[in-house]
Each structure stands twice: as C-alpha cells, then as structure tokens.
C-alpha cells in the first residue's frame, strides 16, 4: 500500500534558483531605491550635483578677473583658492604648502585636474587667482560636510550594508525552507532507525529528495514485511519449543517418581546407587525443562505488570525458595534481610522467577557442603538483592556469554 502523500514537485536546481532570483530582485530594488533617494536629495537641495562647484567657479570667473582685489567673500561656495604673483609666490588664500604648489602647477599649465581636485586659473593684472574644487556631490550643509562621509561614499556604504542584509535574510529563509523540506527525510530516518515502520510519509516537494523518500518507503515496507515474517517464524519456533518442553515434563515426572518408589523398596547398594543417579538426573532434566519453558515465555513477551507487594510476604517467599533449592543440593542457606519500607512495586511473578533462576545457577555451581548467601538491604527506598555462593564462580570466558540463552 502506498504511504506517500502526493504533492507538486520541483527540481532541486529550481529550488536553489528561486532564492538566487530573490537575491537578484532585492538587490535591484535596493539599487533603484538608493538612486531614487539620491535624486530626491539633490532635488531638495540637500546634496549638490557633482559639477556644482565647477559651475560656480566658471560663473565667478569674470567677476574675480575684473575685481580690484580678490577677497574671501568673492570665492564661490565649495571652492578653495590662492592668489599668486607672477613668480609663483602666494600672496593670499587658504591654500598653503603642497596644496599651493599643486595650484601653481595648474597655473603653469601642467594639469587642470590633479588627483581628486580640479583647478580653474583666473589671470589678473600681475597675478593669478586659482580656484580648487572637486567634481563630486557635496552636502549643502557645512555641518554635514564635516561629520559625514561624502554623499557618494554614503550611498556606496548603504548599498554594501543593504546587500549584506539581503543576502543574510535570504540565506536564513533559504535555510529554514530547506530544513523544512528535509525534515521529512530526517523523520523517516529516525523512524526506521527505531524500527517504527508503521507511519505515513509526507513528501518534501523537491524532486530529488522525494526520489530518496520513495526509495526509503520501499525499504521501509520491505523491512517491515521481513521483520513480521521473522517474528512469525520465531513465534512458531517458540511455540514448538514450549510444546516440546511440556511434553518432556510428563515422562521425566514418571522417571523420577518411579526412581523414588524404587528407593523406598529393598535394593542392593549398587542398585540404590544407580537409582539415585537416575533420580538426580531426572531432577536435573526437570530443572532444565522448566528453564526452557520460562525462557520461551520470556521470548513471547509476557506483559510487565508492576504492583505493590508486601515486603514481608515477598521476602519470605524468597527465603523459602533459597532453603528449598539448598536442601536439594545439600547446601547451607544463609539469609539476611534488613528493610524499613512495608511495600515494594514489582511484578511478583517476574521478580520471583529472576531470583529463582539466579539461585538455581548458584546452587548448581556450588559443591555439596557449600553455602549460598541471599541478602536483601534497603537504602533511601532503593532495595538491593545480593546472591553469592562458595562455588568456583564464572570464568572470564563464561562472563562473555552470560546473556546468551541456555549457556
């Protein structure tokens, strides 16, 4: 059965291209906005055009040339000046030093534009007036000219900052959109990893990602079918093993019962010895069969039902199991129990089964005349059950296989 929701798909390249188009569109919008802003500033006389100072210098040319004396109030706005005599000596003006030397170079006809400055030379009687200005937009306000970078630089910085802001904004949005599209893929991977295979897949809308999701859906269904078949096979094996174990209990009970009856009759020492061997072996086989039954039950997944149990009766049952198992093996039981809590939350049957299994292992591995210790202690409402014996214990190699069934 198809478990993928249908949705319109786009190629991954188109998904990327869409966000590149967003960046391009916003950058164009930013450029247009800055141009409109710059034109508005010039139209409202907040910023002068780039040739404003040059026009002012040309407009004042004849006035300065014919003036009796050139003073600062005759110099056009945005212009610096210097008055030279015919020998190149500075008579007046606000250009000094190297700036005055470059202005004199303009008089000598070397260049009308030197680096970022342009010069207008106005010849006068026995002297020259040189006006210096820049061919770039300028603020109308002298205060703004002092505290701000030039208008063109301000526009450039605004463009750079706006560009970074647009790229970051689109990148964040792109990342969120891509993560949202890939979230389905992550969801499927996590579900398959946890072997939770009964779920519905929502497609991402990206062609390449959906192709991967489609393949993973096929894998999910194949894995689910495989696990279900494997579970059915295992359950069949468990049922067969459990049935076989139950079938073995009856003949073993007959063998042990007849052996006990024979021991009650008059037998020779040799017959009695062999009969005891039969009885002990039958008992051992019964224990193995019971273990097999318990293991198959655990494989079938008995439900875990924890309930409150009275500590006194539960621990008394543990003590009886200890003494009974030790009596069969001719061992000395050692029982210690210290607790203050009246009730404990456990699954009674599973708990007793676990204790009996460990006690059975302990009694089987302890030689006759040995001791098996079972102690119960409580600390901060946490119970500790400790089982030890005087047997040889587990070898390092045996511990490696401790969790394997029937080892």
MONORKA-V101286 format. One record per run of one state. SS is the DSSP state (H for helix, E for strand, C for the rest). FROM is the first residue (numbers start at 1). TO is the last residue. Records with the same first field share a line. If there is no record, write none. Layout:
SS: FROM-TO  FROM-TO
This chain:
C: 1-3  6-9  11-11  44-46  49-51  60-60  67-71  75-79  86-89  94-96  108-112  115-116  125-126  135-137  140-141  148-150  194-200  203-205  265-268  300-306  330-331  338-342  347-347  365-370  380-381  390-395  401-407
E: 4-5  10-10  47-48  80-85  90-93  113-114  117-124  127-134  138-139  201-202  206-206  307-310  332-337  343-346  371-379  382-389
H: 12-43  52-59  61-66  72-74  97-107  142-147  151-193  207-264  269-299  311-329  348-364  396-400
